[in-house]
């Protein structure tokens, strides 16, 4: 398996755990995704991921 994919998976897991437990951490993915796929792909992908993450968090808060 490619080393960059392993690194991306590990950082993604850490960012997900931080984001779900204390509310931030998703931005940790941007430098890794940029180094793997380039800035043209990294910015839109990370932007959509952050938007969906915040929308789902807002939806959960709104329900309670």
C-alpha positions as CSV (number, residue, x, y, z in Angstrom):
1,X,0.0,0.0,0.0
2,X,1.1,3.5,-0.8
3,X,2.7,5.4,2.2
4,X,0.7,8.6,1.4
5,X,-2.6,6.7,1.6
6,X,-1.6,5.2,5.0
7,X,-0.6,8.7,6.3
8,X,-3.9,10.2,4.9
9,X,-5.9,7.4,6.7
10,X,-4.1,7.9,10.0
11,X,-4.5,11.7,9.9
12,X,-8.1,11.4,8.8
13,X,-8.8,9.1,11.8
14,X,-7.2,11.5,14.2
15,X,-9.0,14.5,12.7
16,X,-12.3,12.7,12.9
17,X,-11.7,11.8,16.6
18,X,-10.7,15.4,17.5
19,X,-13.6,16.8,15.5
20,X,-16.2,14.6,17.1
21,X,-14.9,15.0,20.6
22,X,-13.9,18.6,20.9
23,X,-15.3,20.2,17.8
24,X,-12.2,21.0,15.7
25,X,-9.5,19.0,13.9
26,X,-10.9,18.7,10.4
27,X,-8.4,21.3,9.2
28,X,-5.6,18.9,9.9
29,X,-6.5,17.1,6.7
30,X,-5.7,20.0,4.4
31,X,-1.8,19.8,4.4
32,X,-1.9,16.0,4.0
33,X,-4.5,16.0,1.2
34,X,-2.6,18.9,-0.5
35,X,0.7,16.9,-0.5
36,X,-1.0,13.8,-1.8
37,X,-3.4,15.2,-4.5
38,X,-2.4,18.8,-5.0
39,X,-4.0,22.1,-4.1
40,X,-6.5,22.0,-6.9
41,X,-8.2,18.9,-5.4
42,X,-7.4,19.5,-1.8
43,X,-9.2,22.8,-1.3
44,X,-12.6,21.8,-2.7
45,X,-12.6,18.3,-1.0
46,X,-11.7,19.7,2.4
47,X,-14.2,22.6,2.0
48,X,-17.0,20.2,1.2
49,X,-15.9,17.9,4.1
50,X,-15.9,20.9,6.5
51,X,-19.3,22.1,5.3
52,X,-20.9,18.6,5.7
53,X,-19.3,18.2,9.1
54,X,-20.6,21.6,10.4
55,X,-24.0,21.0,8.9
56,X,-24.4,17.6,10.6
57,X,-23.2,19.1,13.9
58,X,-25.7,21.9,13.6
59,X,-28.5,19.4,12.7
60,X,-27.7,17.4,15.8
61,X,-27.7,20.5,18.0
62,X,-31.0,21.6,16.5
63,X,-32.7,18.3,17.3
64,X,-32.0,18.7,21.1
